[in-house]
Structures are given as C-alpha cells and as structure tokens.
C-alpha cells in the first residue's frame, strides 16, 4: 500500500504540473500586449480612447475629467477621446503624446495591455521602449497624408524588436470621404515598403477613430470593406510563437545574504524553467552546480518559469555575482567581447565610432566602443547607406567592442538576454538601444600572447617609472612647445622618452583621418593605444594633442594603470592663441577655409579635474617645463 501511495503521489504531482503548464499557456493566449505607433497627429491616443470608451472601460472620474478638459477654450465642446489616454499635463497642453501610456482593458474574448507610444520624432526612444514589451503593433496612418518617414521608421523599429504581425490602421477615413481608392493606395504603398522587413502578416483596416467606424463595430460608410474591425482583429490575432523548449536563462540581479547561514542569488527568470536538483551552469565562469532550493517570499517552489522573480540556492559553494547568468547545461549562451548589433540612436549628439560608452545588458554593465558602423538604414527605402556616424533616430548595423566579455543570446532568440542600452558616461543619459545579432568570431580566435619581459622589467632597466603626460588645450596654446622643452631636459638626464605630437602623427599613422568629430575621436583612440604601448616599453611619453572631448581623454586615462596618466591642461585664452596663430590656422578658420576648427566652429571641452593646469599667457614655456620636471620628481617618475 505504501508503494501505491508513493506512485499515486508522483502521478498527482505530474498531473498537477501538466495542469499548471496548460493554464499558463491559456493565460498567455488570453492576453495580448500591443502598441499603437505611427507619425504625430495620426490619431493614436484618440483610437485607444475610442476603444476604451466604446467598450465601457472608462472609470466615471476619468470620463468626467476628460469631459471637463474638453470644454476648455480652443475645443469644440465634444469629448476629446485622446484625453482618456494622455495623462501628462504637457501632453494635454500640447495635444501630443510624450511618454508611453499603458492602458488595460478586456473583452469577453481577450485581455489587453496597450502601450500608446508617441509619434513625435523627438520621442522615438519612448516608442522603442513601448514596443520592446509588446507582441503586436497597430501602426496608424493619416488617410490624408499617407505613409510618412516616421511611419516607416516605426515599422523598422517594430520589425527590429521582433514583432512579427502588424495591423495598419488607416485612420481619419471620414476626412477623405471614406474613399476605397485612397485606402487601397495607402495599403499598397505600405505593403510594398514593408516587404523586406519580414512581417508574417500585415492586416490593413480603414478606420475613423473619431467617429468610431470599424473600431469596434463595422462602418456603415464603408460597405466595400469586408475585413474585420480593429477590435475584432485584436481579439483573434494569433501571436503565439512556435512552441519549443526555451533554454533556461536566469540573470543574477543581486546576491541575497540576509545572514551568514544563507546565500542565494536573486533575479527574474528570462526564459525556460528550473527545478530543485537541476544541474546548471554559471556564465561566464562556466562553473557547474545543482539547484538546491527555489526560494520566494511565499515559500519554496517546485518549479519556476519565465517571469518568476525568485532566489536560487545551490548545493555547492560557488562564487557568483550580479551580472552572471545561470543557464542550462545544454544550449549555453554565447560569450564574446566583440558583437554585431543593430542600433537605434536616441541622442541629439551623434554616435561617434571609437568613443567609450557604458553598456547595460540586463544586469551586466561594462564599457563599450562602436568599432565600426557597417551601414545605416534608410528608413524611406530600406537601403543600406554608408556612413561614419549615426544621428538622432537613425538605425544602423554596428560592430561593438566591450570592456569585458558579455554573456548573451541573439535578440531573435531571446530579447531579454539579447538587448542592451548605451549610456553617455558624462551625462548618464541613454543614447541608444541595441539588439545583438551575433558574436564576432574573431573575438574568440584572438588570444593574448604571454611575453617573458614585462613593463616592470623594462622600467627597471631604464631606471624610471613610465607614464603619459597628456597635454591638451587649444591650437597655439603652447602644448608642443612645452612638451618639446620637457623632453630636452629629460633627455639631458638620460631618461627614455618620446613625444607624440598631433601634427606629426597626422603625417603617418593618422594620415587617413580628417577633422570631423568622428575622425577626431578615432585620432585620439589610435594615439591613446600607441601611448599605452610606449608605456609598456617603459617610456615617459609626452602626448601633445588638442583632444577636445572629455570622453576620449577619459578613454585614454582608463587604458593605463593608476598614476600612469597625468592630464596637463594648457589653459591659454582663445584670444591669445588666436593672436599667436603660429600656423595661420585661425586666420583660415575665420575666413571659412577650414571647417571644424576647435575654438571657432567646434567646441573644446575644458578638463574638469586635470592633474596640472598651465597658463602660457602668464608664465614662460621654459619655466613651465622646469615646473613639470619638478613635478615628475615629486611623483617619483624620475
């Protein structure tokens, strides 16, 4: 009897597990997450307002507030349906959507979470944020204007973010006399454009959000249209993916250590499922352990799935930390420090290859540079266009190099572990969103070669501490003059030195670069890497470059060890530099013969915390060189 009881218990547990999985699948089928997108003033907020109003999903206080605001001066007194969605004061005043507004509603057939995203070009980043959490898109087009650039841009972003089905709602049909010819022309135009984007299905629906035509009930004015209403389509569209066992992915968010007897690893399961006793791997270390417990505030679980926030404990002692990814033994994620990705650029300052950004991929954080822009995507015709930079709202395919290896999956396979953002390291603003395509093969083929003679051995042989003195300042400030005088003094003392001068380097190593911002960034990146090699050789290096951007000076500093980088700001006023004009460059810049000249039509970013500041307008270069020599002695460089 005892044996039968054990068997029955196991059967019951298995049946309960199958029931839970079936209920979870039904719950997912019953919920549709979709967004509305499109160009500004195409009627997105009004459309959602109509859906909510006609399906009786509005609370009385919301309706009264919208009715009150609709009666304010400037309106016609009729209920402004957009006010049911636009919640920010600035949105109500400007009558545009700025942030993503989420609304929840349901019908007897389905539950919905809708993200009303902004159409204004300035807020494209918010549109991408809303789309990243959705399975379906309703793309609106004003029947009068047709398919616009922003319409195409939003379609591209929706496609990049993995949304495979889309409804094209041709809105404001009442303003074109419900013309079938106009609707057909817009539908054909969009289908022709979107064909290369790879959507599985595009359903075109003529609507009038303001009047309610074809939103919930069929329009009495468009008998020629035989398709579904918008809500009818939303209730029936199938957005389920091909059913397959997802690989287990659990990004560690933090180490849970409430007391000495407990160590757990907290986070949210990104995909797959896990049970106590499962053998798992911790990446990037590759260590294998067994799951001991799945801990939650409501007690331990027998199984945890995608979306569950849990704490895992392991049977074996292991060193894991925030940013690590716990995965199944089979189908492990990729690991690489060089990746290929699609980038959507959000910042008004252009993307510059070679500039250092902060990259955040899930719980992983590191530095990253865009090593190359392979192409930009022309959103009007989807052509691949050559370019060196990405401007605001442009989409491009890039190669990135990261400060440490990332653990990731291609975005097409797992959006949670395949997406990232880039952050400006000075303003801390999000400048781009990225979708990883694959790791670059050369990232795993190239290894460091161990060498017998290291920097310390070379330094001892020379009897000095290697370092970089990075002279920065305007053209004509005296950087090269002081660096040259300092090297003469060091050479007289028998020290081993080298001067990397901006003009001299452009005759050889950087002769292929111009003076655009992108070229200036690459100019400094190459020089910084060269300076690092010279420090490895044990040399004292004087680098004399305008180096106008703080980001690149910071990048150069971070290549070296603590104390090896000394920033020397030659703080000479512009009027004095221009009066000197030793090479006649200021005269040419003022005459318009030279563009992108620092101090005239290109900015110089003053150092915020330079180790040394020199002013050649008050002290002679000879005296400043002597002062620098004394400073090197104080730092025990010589």
C-alpha positions as CSV (number, residue, x, y, z in Angstrom):
1,X,0.0,0.0,0.0
2,X,2.8,2.3,0.8
3,X,4.3,1.8,-2.7
4,X,1.0,2.5,-4.3
5,X,0.7,5.7,-2.3
6,X,4.1,6.9,-3.4
7,X,3.2,6.1,-7.1
8,X,-0.1,7.9,-6.8
9,X,1.5,10.9,-5.2
10,X,4.0,11.1,-8.1
11,X,1.2,10.8,-10.6
12,X,-0.8,13.5,-8.9
13,X,2.3,15.8,-8.9
14,X,2.9,15.2,-12.6
15,X,-0.8,15.8,-13.4
16,X,-0.7,19.0,-11.4
17,X,2.4,20.1,-13.2
18,X,0.8,19.5,-16.6
19,X,-2.3,21.4,-15.5
20,X,-0.2,24.4,-14.4
21,X,1.6,24.4,-17.7
22,X,-1.7,24.3,-19.7
23,X,-3.2,27.0,-17.6
24,X,-0.1,29.2,-18.0
25,X,-0.3,28.6,-21.8
26,X,-4.0,29.5,-21.8
27,X,-3.3,32.6,-19.8
28,X,-0.7,33.7,-22.3
29,X,-3.0,33.1,-25.2
30,X,-5.7,35.2,-23.4
31,X,-3.5,38.3,-23.0
32,X,-2.4,40.5,-25.9
33,X,0.3,43.1,-25.4
34,X,0.2,45.6,-28.3
35,X,1.2,49.1,-29.0
36,X,-0.1,51.9,-31.2
37,X,2.5,53.8,-33.1
38,X,2.9,56.0,-36.2
39,X,3.6,59.6,-37.0
40,X,2.5,62.5,-34.9
41,X,-1.2,63.5,-35.1
42,X,-2.2,60.3,-36.8
43,X,-4.8,59.7,-34.0
44,X,-3.2,57.0,-31.8
45,X,-4.5,58.4,-28.5
46,X,-7.9,59.0,-30.0
47,X,-8.0,55.5,-31.2
48,X,-7.3,54.0,-27.8
49,X,-9.7,56.4,-26.2
50,X,-12.4,55.1,-28.7
51,X,-11.6,51.5,-27.8
52,X,-11.9,52.2,-24.1
53,X,-15.0,54.4,-24.4
54,X,-17.0,52.2,-26.7
55,X,-16.1,49.0,-24.7
56,X,-17.2,50.8,-21.4
57,X,-13.7,50.5,-19.9
58,X,-13.6,54.1,-18.5
59,X,-14.0,54.9,-14.8
60,X,-16.5,57.7,-14.1
61,X,-13.9,60.0,-12.6
62,X,-11.7,59.6,-15.8
63,X,-14.7,60.3,-18.0
64,X,-15.7,63.4,-16.0
65,X,-12.1,64.8,-16.1
66,X,-11.9,64.3,-19.9
67,X,-15.3,65.9,-20.4
68,X,-14.3,68.9,-18.2
69,X,-11.0,69.4,-20.1
70,X,-12.7,69.0,-23.5
71,X,-14.8,72.1,-22.7
72,X,-11.8,74.4,-22.2
73,X,-11.2,77.2,-24.7
74,X,-9.9,76.0,-28.0
75,X,-12.1,72.9,-28.2
76,X,-15.5,72.4,-29.8
77,X,-17.1,71.1,-26.7
78,X,-17.2,67.4,-27.9
79,X,-15.5,64.7,-25.8
80,X,-11.8,64.6,-26.7
81,X,-11.1,60.9,-26.6
82,X,-7.3,61.4,-26.6
83,X,-7.7,62.9,-23.1
84,X,-8.7,59.5,-21.8
85,X,-5.1,58.4,-22.5
86,X,-2.8,61.4,-22.4
87,X,-2.1,61.8,-18.7
88,X,0.8,64.3,-18.5
89,X,0.0,68.0,-18.2
90,X,2.4,68.7,-21.1
91,X,0.5,66.2,-23.3
92,X,-2.8,67.8,-22.6
93,X,-1.5,71.3,-23.3
94,X,0.4,70.4,-26.5
95,X,-2.1,67.7,-27.6
96,X,0.7,65.3,-28.3
97,X,1.8,62.1,-26.7
98,X,5.3,62.4,-25.0
99,X,5.7,59.4,-22.8
100,X,4.4,55.8,-23.2
101,X,0.9,55.5,-21.7
102,X,-0.2,51.9,-20.7
103,X,-3.9,51.1,-20.5
104,X,-5.5,47.8,-19.5
105,X,-8.9,46.6,-20.8
106,X,-10.6,43.4,-21.6
107,X,-13.5,41.9,-23.6
108,X,-15.2,38.5,-23.1
109,X,-12.7,37.1,-25.6
110,X,-9.4,38.5,-24.5
111,X,-7.5,40.7,-22.1
112,X,-5.3,43.6,-23.4
113,X,-2.4,45.7,-22.3
114,X,-1.9,48.6,-24.8
115,X,1.0,50.9,-25.0
116,X,0.2,54.3,-26.5
117,X,3.5,55.5,-27.8
118,X,4.5,58.9,-29.1
119,X,4.7,59.7,-32.8
120,X,6.8,62.9,-32.5
121,X,10.4,62.3,-33.8
122,X,11.8,63.8,-30.6
123,X,10.3,60.9,-28.5
124,X,11.3,58.0,-30.7
125,X,13.2,56.5,-27.8
126,X,9.9,56.2,-25.9
127,X,8.2,54.5,-28.8
128,X,11.0,51.9,-28.9
129,X,10.7,51.4,-25.1
130,X,7.0,50.6,-25.5
131,X,7.5,48.3,-28.5
132,X,10.1,46.3,-26.6
133,X,7.4,44.8,-24.4
134,X,4.8,44.0,-27.0
135,X,3.8,41.1,-29.2
136,X,1.7,43.0,-31.8
137,X,1.6,46.5,-33.3
138,X,-1.1,48.8,-34.6
139,X,0.5,51.3,-36.9
140,X,-1.6,54.3,-37.7
141,X,-1.6,56.3,-40.9
142,X,-3.5,59.5,-41.5
143,X,-5.6,58.8,-44.7
144,X,-4.9,62.4,-45.9
145,X,-1.1,62.2,-45.5
146,X,-0.4,58.6,-46.3
147,X,2.8,56.8,-45.4
148,X,5.4,59.2,-43.9
149,X,9.0,58.9,-42.9
150,X,8.1,58.4,-39.2
151,X,5.6,55.7,-40.3
152,X,8.4,53.9,-42.0
153,X,10.8,54.5,-39.1
154,X,8.3,53.0,-36.6
155,X,7.8,50.0,-38.9
156,X,11.5,49.4,-39.0
157,X,11.8,49.6,-35.2
158,X,8.9,47.3,-34.7
159,X,10.5,44.8,-37.0
160,X,13.9,45.0,-35.3
161,X,12.3,44.5,-31.9
162,X,10.9,41.1,-33.1
163,X,7.2,41.9,-33.6
164,X,6.1,39.7,-36.5
165,X,2.5,40.7,-37.0
166,X,1.1,44.2,-37.6
167,X,-2.2,46.0,-38.3
168,X,-2.1,49.1,-40.5
169,X,-5.0,51.3,-39.3
170,X,-5.7,53.8,-42.0
171,X,-7.3,56.5,-39.8
172,X,-9.4,59.6,-40.5
173,X,-11.2,57.9,-43.3
174,X,-14.1,60.3,-42.7
175,X,-11.8,63.2,-43.9
176,X,-11.3,61.5,-47.3
177,X,-15.0,60.7,-47.8
178,X,-14.4,57.0,-46.9
179,X,-12.6,56.6,-50.2
180,X,-11.8,53.0,-51.1
181,X,-9.3,54.1,-53.7
182,X,-7.4,56.2,-51.1
183,X,-7.3,53.3,-48.7
184,X,-6.1,50.8,-51.3
185,X,-3.3,53.2,-52.4
186,X,-2.0,53.6,-48.9
187,X,-2.3,49.8,-48.1
188,X,-0.4,49.0,-51.3
189,X,2.3,51.7,-50.6
190,X,2.9,50.3,-47.1
191,X,2.9,46.6,-48.1
192,X,5.5,47.4,-50.9
193,X,7.7,49.2,-48.4
194,X,7.4,46.7,-45.6
195,X,8.0,43.5,-47.7
196,X,11.8,43.3,-46.9
197,X,11.1,43.8,-43.1
198,X,9.8,40.2,-42.9
199,X,6.5,40.6,-41.2
200,X,4.5,37.4,-41.1
201,X,1.2,39.2,-41.6
202,X,0.0,42.8,-42.3
203,X,-3.7,43.4,-41.9
204,X,-4.9,46.8,-43.3
205,X,-8.1,48.2,-41.7
206,X,-9.8,51.5,-42.7
207,X,-11.0,53.3,-39.5
208,X,-12.2,56.6,-38.2
209,X,-11.2,56.8,-34.5
210,X,-13.1,60.0,-34.0
211,X,-16.4,58.6,-35.4
212,X,-15.9,55.0,-34.4
213,X,-16.0,53.5,-37.9
214,X,-14.5,49.9,-38.0
215,X,-13.0,50.3,-34.5
216,X,-15.5,48.1,-32.6
217,X,-18.5,47.9,-35.0
218,X,-18.5,47.7,-38.8
219,X,-18.7,51.1,-40.5
220,X,-22.0,51.9,-42.3
221,X,-20.0,54.2,-44.6
222,X,-17.5,51.6,-46.0
223,X,-19.6,48.7,-47.3
224,X,-16.8,48.0,-49.7
225,X,-14.6,46.8,-46.8
226,X,-15.2,43.1,-45.9
227,X,-12.5,42.6,-43.3
228,X,-12.6,42.6,-39.5
229,X,-13.0,45.6,-37.3
230,X,-9.9,46.6,-35.4
231,X,-11.1,45.2,-32.1
232,X,-12.3,42.0,-33.8
233,X,-8.8,41.5,-35.2
234,X,-7.2,42.2,-31.9
235,X,-9.4,39.6,-30.3
236,X,-8.5,36.9,-32.7
237,X,-4.9,37.5,-33.9
238,X,-2.6,34.7,-33.0
239,X,0.8,36.0,-31.7
240,X,1.9,32.7,-30.2
241,X,5.4,31.6,-31.1
242,X,6.4,28.2,-32.3
243,X,6.2,26.0,-29.3
244,X,9.7,24.8,-28.3
245,X,11.5,24.2,-25.1
246,X,13.2,27.5,-24.2
247,X,16.7,27.3,-22.8
248,X,17.0,28.3,-19.1
249,X,18.3,31.8,-18.5
250,X,18.5,33.5,-15.1
251,X,20.4,36.8,-14.9
252,X,21.7,37.3,-11.3
253,X,20.4,40.6,-10.1
254,X,21.9,40.6,-6.6
255,X,23.4,38.2,-4.0
256,X,20.8,37.6,-1.3
257,X,22.7,37.2,2.0
258,X,20.4,38.1,4.9
259,X,22.5,36.2,7.4
260,X,25.7,34.0,7.4
261,X,23.8,30.7,7.1
262,X,22.1,31.7,3.8
263,X,23.4,32.7,0.4
264,X,21.0,32.9,-2.5
265,X,21.1,34.5,-5.9
266,X,18.1,36.7,-6.7
267,X,16.7,37.7,-10.1
268,X,13.9,37.1,-12.6
269,X,13.9,34.1,-15.0
270,X,14.3,35.4,-18.5
271,X,13.4,32.2,-20.3
272,X,12.9,28.5,-19.7
273,X,12.2,26.8,-16.3
274,X,14.2,25.3,-13.4
275,X,13.6,22.8,-10.6
276,X,15.4,21.8,-7.5
277,X,18.0,19.2,-8.3
278,X,18.7,20.6,-11.9
279,X,22.3,20.9,-12.9
280,X,23.0,24.4,-14.2
281,X,26.0,26.4,-15.3
282,X,27.1,29.9,-14.2
283,X,28.4,32.0,-17.1
284,X,30.9,33.4,-17.8
285,X,32.9,31.3,-15.3
286,X,31.5,28.0,-16.7
287,X,31.1,26.5,-13.2
288,X,28.5,23.8,-12.8
289,X,26.3,23.5,-9.7
290,X,23.0,22.0,-8.7
291,X,19.9,24.0,-7.7
292,X,19.1,23.3,-4.1
293,X,16.1,25.5,-3.5
294,X,13.9,28.0,-5.3
295,X,13.0,30.5,-2.6
296,X,10.2,33.1,-2.7
297,X,8.5,35.2,0.0
298,X,5.6,32.8,-0.2
299,X,7.7,29.7,0.3
300,X,9.8,27.4,-1.9
301,X,8.7,26.4,-5.4
302,X,8.9,23.0,-7.1
303,X,9.3,24.7,-10.4
304,X,9.9,28.3,-11.6
305,X,9.3,29.7,-15.1
306,X,9.9,32.7,-17.3
307,X,8.9,35.9,-15.5
308,X,9.1,34.4,-12.0
309,X,11.1,36.5,-9.5
310,X,12.9,34.0,-7.3
311,X,16.1,33.4,-5.3
312,X,18.1,30.3,-6.2
313,X,20.4,28.5,-3.8
314,X,23.0,26.0,-4.9
315,X,24.1,22.7,-3.3
316,X,27.7,23.5,-4.0
317,X,29.7,26.6,-2.9
318,X,30.2,28.9,-5.8
319,X,31.4,32.4,-6.4
320,X,28.7,34.2,-8.5
321,X,27.8,37.9,-8.6
322,X,25.5,40.4,-10.2
323,X,25.6,40.2,-14.0
324,X,26.4,36.5,-14.1
325,X,23.8,34.4,-16.0
326,X,22.7,31.0,-14.7
327,X,21.8,28.7,-17.6
328,X,21.1,25.1,-18.5
329,X,23.9,22.8,-19.4
330,X,22.6,22.4,-22.9
331,X,22.3,25.4,-25.2
332,X,24.5,27.7,-23.2
333,X,24.5,31.4,-24.2
334,X,27.3,33.0,-26.2
335,X,30.3,34.8,-24.6
336,X,32.2,37.5,-26.5
337,X,33.8,40.9,-26.1
338,X,33.0,41.8,-29.7
339,X,29.5,41.7,-31.1
340,X,27.5,42.7,-34.1
341,X,24.2,44.6,-33.3
342,X,21.5,46.8,-34.7
343,X,21.5,50.2,-33.0
344,X,18.7,52.8,-32.8
345,X,20.3,56.1,-31.9
346,X,18.4,58.3,-29.5
347,X,20.7,61.2,-28.7
348,X,20.9,64.7,-30.3
349,X,24.7,64.3,-30.1
350,X,25.8,61.9,-32.9
351,X,27.2,58.4,-32.3
352,X,30.9,58.5,-32.8
353,X,32.9,55.3,-33.5
354,X,35.7,54.9,-31.1
355,X,34.0,56.8,-28.3
356,X,33.6,55.0,-25.0
357,X,30.0,54.5,-23.7
358,X,28.6,52.5,-20.8
359,X,26.7,49.4,-22.0
360,X,24.0,47.7,-19.9
361,X,22.8,44.3,-21.0
362,X,20.3,43.0,-18.4
363,X,22.3,43.1,-15.2
364,X,25.6,43.2,-16.9
365,X,27.4,46.6,-17.1
366,X,30.6,47.4,-18.9
367,X,32.2,49.9,-21.2
368,X,31.8,49.7,-25.0
369,X,33.0,51.4,-28.1
370,X,31.4,51.1,-31.5
371,X,34.4,49.9,-33.5
372,X,32.7,50.3,-36.9
373,X,29.4,51.4,-38.4
374,X,28.8,48.8,-41.2
375,X,25.8,50.7,-42.6
376,X,22.9,53.0,-41.8
377,X,19.3,52.0,-42.7
378,X,17.5,54.4,-45.0
379,X,14.0,54.2,-43.5
380,X,12.4,55.5,-46.7
381,X,13.5,52.7,-48.9
382,X,15.4,50.3,-46.5
383,X,18.6,50.7,-48.5
384,X,21.9,50.2,-46.7
385,X,23.8,53.5,-46.7
386,X,27.5,54.1,-45.9
387,X,28.3,56.5,-43.1
388,X,30.6,57.2,-40.2
389,X,28.1,58.3,-37.6
390,X,24.5,57.9,-36.5
391,X,22.4,60.9,-36.0
392,X,19.2,61.3,-33.9
393,X,16.7,58.5,-34.6
394,X,18.8,56.8,-37.2
395,X,19.2,53.0,-37.3
396,X,22.4,51.3,-38.1
397,X,24.3,48.0,-38.1
398,X,27.4,48.2,-36.0
399,X,30.3,46.2,-34.5
400,X,30.9,46.9,-30.9
401,X,33.9,46.1,-28.6
402,X,33.2,45.7,-24.9
403,X,35.4,46.2,-21.9
404,X,34.7,42.7,-20.7
405,X,33.1,39.7,-22.3
406,X,29.3,39.7,-22.4
407,X,27.1,36.7,-21.9
408,X,24.2,36.9,-24.3
409,X,21.8,35.3,-26.8
410,X,21.0,36.7,-30.2
411,X,18.0,39.1,-29.9
412,X,16.0,37.0,-32.3
413,X,16.3,34.1,-29.9
414,X,15.9,35.8,-26.6
415,X,15.0,39.5,-26.3
416,X,15.8,39.6,-22.6
417,X,19.4,38.5,-22.9
418,X,20.0,39.9,-26.4
419,X,19.1,43.6,-25.9
420,X,21.2,46.4,-24.4
421,X,21.3,50.2,-24.0
422,X,24.2,52.6,-24.4
423,X,24.7,55.3,-21.8
424,X,26.7,58.5,-22.1
425,X,29.3,58.3,-19.4
426,X,29.2,62.0,-18.6
427,X,25.5,62.9,-18.8
428,X,24.3,59.4,-17.8
429,X,21.6,59.7,-20.4
430,X,20.5,56.7,-22.5
431,X,21.8,57.4,-26.0
432,X,20.9,54.2,-27.9
433,X,19.1,50.8,-27.8
434,X,20.7,47.8,-29.3
435,X,19.7,44.3,-30.5
436,X,22.5,41.8,-30.6
437,X,22.8,39.7,-33.8
438,X,25.8,37.6,-33.1
439,X,29.3,37.5,-31.5
440,X,32.2,38.2,-33.8
441,X,34.2,35.1,-34.5
442,X,37.5,37.0,-34.1
443,X,36.6,37.7,-30.5
444,X,37.2,34.0,-29.7
445,X,40.1,33.4,-32.1
446,X,42.3,36.2,-30.8
447,X,44.2,35.5,-27.5
448,X,46.8,37.4,-25.6
449,X,50.3,36.1,-26.2
450,X,52.3,35.7,-23.0
451,X,55.6,37.5,-23.1
452,X,58.6,37.0,-20.8
453,X,59.7,40.6,-20.5
454,X,57.0,42.8,-19.0
455,X,56.6,46.6,-18.3
456,X,58.2,46.4,-14.9
457,X,61.3,44.7,-16.3
458,X,61.7,47.4,-19.0
459,X,61.1,50.1,-16.4
460,X,63.8,48.8,-14.1
461,X,66.3,48.6,-16.9
462,X,65.7,52.3,-17.7
463,X,65.6,53.4,-14.1
464,X,62.3,55.3,-14.4
465,X,58.6,54.9,-13.9
466,X,56.8,55.0,-17.3
467,X,53.8,57.4,-17.6
468,X,51.9,59.6,-20.1
469,X,51.8,63.4,-19.8
470,X,48.7,64.3,-21.8
471,X,49.0,67.9,-23.0
472,X,45.5,69.2,-24.0
473,X,44.4,72.7,-25.0
474,X,43.6,74.9,-27.9
475,X,45.7,75.2,-31.0
476,X,48.5,77.7,-30.3
477,X,48.2,77.3,-26.5
478,X,51.8,76.1,-26.3
479,X,51.4,72.3,-25.8
480,X,54.0,71.2,-28.2
481,X,56.5,73.9,-27.2
482,X,56.3,72.8,-23.5
483,X,56.4,69.1,-24.4
484,X,59.5,69.6,-26.5
485,X,61.3,71.6,-23.8
486,X,60.4,69.0,-21.2
487,X,61.8,66.2,-23.4
488,X,65.1,68.0,-23.9
489,X,65.5,68.2,-20.1
490,X,64.6,64.6,-19.6
491,X,67.0,63.6,-22.4
492,X,69.8,65.5,-20.8
493,X,69.2,63.5,-17.6
494,X,69.5,60.2,-19.6
495,X,65.8,59.4,-19.5
496,X,64.0,57.4,-22.1
497,X,61.2,59.5,-23.7
498,X,59.1,60.1,-26.8
499,X,56.8,62.9,-27.9
500,X,53.6,62.1,-29.8
501,X,52.7,65.3,-31.5
502,X,49.3,65.9,-33.2
503,X,50.7,67.3,-36.5
504,X,53.5,64.7,-36.8
505,X,51.1,61.8,-36.2
506,X,48.8,63.0,-39.0
507,X,51.7,62.7,-41.5
508,X,51.8,58.9,-40.9
509,X,49.7,56.8,-38.5
510,X,46.6,59.1,-38.9
511,X,47.1,60.5,-42.3
512,X,43.8,58.9,-43.4
513,X,41.7,61.0,-40.9
514,X,40.1,64.3,-41.3
515,X,38.8,66.7,-38.7
516,X,35.2,65.8,-38.3
517,X,34.1,64.8,-34.8
518,X,34.2,61.1,-35.8
519,X,37.7,61.4,-37.2
520,X,38.9,63.3,-34.1
521,X,37.6,60.5,-31.9
522,X,39.4,57.9,-33.9
523,X,42.5,60.1,-34.0
524,X,42.7,60.1,-30.2
525,X,41.8,56.4,-29.9
526,X,44.8,55.5,-32.1
527,X,47.1,57.8,-30.2
528,X,46.0,56.6,-26.8
529,X,46.6,53.0,-27.8
530,X,50.1,54.0,-29.2
531,X,50.9,55.8,-25.9
532,X,49.9,52.7,-24.0
533,X,52.4,50.6,-26.0
534,X,55.1,53.1,-25.3
535,X,54.3,53.0,-21.6
536,X,54.5,49.2,-21.8
537,X,58.0,49.8,-23.2
538,X,58.9,51.7,-20.1
539,X,59.0,55.2,-21.7
540,X,57.9,58.6,-20.4
541,X,55.5,59.8,-23.1
542,X,54.5,63.4,-23.9
543,X,51.3,63.4,-25.9
544,X,50.5,66.8,-27.4
545,X,47.0,66.9,-28.9
546,X,44.2,69.3,-28.8
547,X,42.0,66.3,-27.8
548,X,38.9,68.5,-27.4
549,X,36.5,65.9,-26.0
550,X,36.4,64.7,-22.4
551,X,35.2,61.3,-23.4
552,X,38.3,60.5,-25.4
553,X,40.7,61.9,-22.7
554,X,38.9,59.7,-20.2
555,X,39.2,56.7,-22.5
556,X,43.0,57.3,-22.8
557,X,43.2,57.5,-19.0
558,X,41.4,54.3,-18.5
559,X,43.8,52.4,-20.8
560,X,46.6,53.0,-18.2
561,X,47.1,52.0,-14.6
562,X,46.5,54.3,-11.7
563,X,49.1,57.1,-11.6
564,X,50.4,56.5,-15.2
565,X,48.2,59.2,-16.8
566,X,48.8,62.9,-16.0
567,X,46.4,65.3,-17.7
568,X,48.1,68.6,-18.3
569,X,45.7,71.4,-19.3
570,X,47.4,74.2,-21.1
571,X,44.9,76.9,-20.2
572,X,45.7,79.7,-22.7
573,X,42.8,82.1,-23.5
574,X,41.4,81.9,-27.1
575,X,42.2,85.5,-27.9
576,X,45.9,84.9,-27.1
577,X,46.0,81.6,-29.1
578,X,44.4,83.4,-32.0
579,X,46.9,86.4,-31.7
580,X,49.8,84.0,-31.8
581,X,48.4,81.9,-34.7
582,X,51.8,80.2,-35.4
583,X,50.5,78.2,-38.3
584,X,47.9,80.7,-39.7
585,X,45.1,78.3,-38.9
586,X,42.9,80.8,-37.1
587,X,43.0,83.2,-40.0
588,X,41.9,80.4,-42.3
589,X,39.2,79.3,-40.0
590,X,37.8,82.8,-39.6
591,X,37.9,83.1,-43.4
592,X,35.9,79.9,-43.7
593,X,38.7,78.0,-45.4
594,X,38.9,75.5,-42.5
595,X,35.8,73.8,-41.0
596,X,35.5,72.0,-37.7
597,X,38.3,74.1,-36.2
598,X,38.4,73.9,-32.4
599,X,37.6,77.1,-30.7
600,X,35.9,78.6,-33.7
601,X,33.2,76.3,-35.1
602,X,34.0,73.2,-33.0
603,X,33.8,73.0,-29.2
604,X,36.6,72.4,-26.8
605,X,35.5,70.6,-23.6
606,X,37.6,72.0,-20.7
607,X,39.0,69.3,-18.4
608,X,37.1,69.1,-15.1
609,X,39.9,67.6,-13.0
610,X,43.2,67.8,-14.7
611,X,46.2,66.9,-12.6
612,X,48.1,70.0,-13.7
613,X,46.9,73.3,-15.3
614,X,49.4,75.6,-17.1
615,X,48.9,79.2,-18.4
616,X,51.4,80.3,-21.0
617,X,49.9,83.8,-21.0
618,X,51.4,84.4,-17.6
619,X,54.5,82.1,-17.4
620,X,57.1,81.3,-20.0
621,X,57.2,77.8,-21.6
622,X,60.7,77.4,-20.2
623,X,59.6,78.0,-16.6
624,X,56.6,75.7,-17.1
625,X,58.9,72.9,-18.4
626,X,61.0,73.3,-15.3
627,X,57.9,73.1,-13.1
628,X,56.9,69.9,-14.9
629,X,60.3,68.4,-14.3
630,X,60.0,69.1,-10.6
631,X,56.5,67.5,-10.6
632,X,57.9,64.3,-12.2
633,X,60.5,64.1,-9.5
634,X,57.8,64.6,-6.8
635,X,55.8,61.7,-8.4
636,X,59.0,59.6,-8.4
637,X,58.8,59.1,-12.1
638,X,62.5,60.0,-12.4
